[in-house]
Amino acid sequence: QVQLVESGGDLVQPGGSLRLACTSSGITFSIYVMGWYRQAPGKQRELVASITSGNIRTNYADSVKGRFTISRDNDKDTVYLQMNSLNPEGTAVYYCNAKSTINSREYWGQGTQVTVSS
């Protein structure tokens, strides 16, 4: 059974930082492109950041460039999202995503809530 389990969501003040983690099980983590998406109330889910299976390339939404960093540890089957200088627009449910590089399989985590508010 495949599981992606996110953690690290919290209430944080504007300007603060959070680190999200997503640990996988049931997949060969190293062959998956991993991504973080977010969905704010009333909005569509959007890609925040992604990282290739070989740690070679990262991709960020323009709105988070320079503030967020995605990384992965293939030994721990975990992907991280370091979020700095958070603003209220960062309030959303953040979802972990795994896309296989060898077939069409794709998996989602259950999401973790991030709230940026004073």
Secondary structure, DSSP 4 states (H G I P E B T S, - for coil): --EEEEE---EE-TT--EEEEEEEESS-GGGEEEEEEEE-TTS--EEEEEE-TTS--EEE-TTTTTTEEEEEETTTTEEEEEE-S--GGG-EEEEEEEEESSSS-EEE---EEEEE--
